[in-house]
């Protein structure tokens, strides 16, 4: 499939128009460049969020242990089910019945 020239030209013009506006180009002083980044101080809002999250975190840890135990039990059950579905002693008789021939 061939793409016409118009969408390509429109995309090229749109990309050419993208750029940083002049108002956003603010020169930084040497003092501002050398200053350390601002530090966030603890606030009551952060403390409240942490206090509210603590019970959920403990509940999730308990759920993780329960899920791990359940997964292990399911793996053990799957290992027990991995044997043959049809008893090997019965298989020849079933195969003979499906082909219509007598059992040897």
Buried (B, 14 or more C-beta within 10 A) or exposed (E): EEEEEEEEEEEEEEEEEEEEEEEEEEEEEEEEEEEEEEEEEEEEEEEEEEEEEEEEEEEEEEEEEEEEEEEEEEEEEEEEEEEEEEEEEEEEEEEEEEEEEEEE
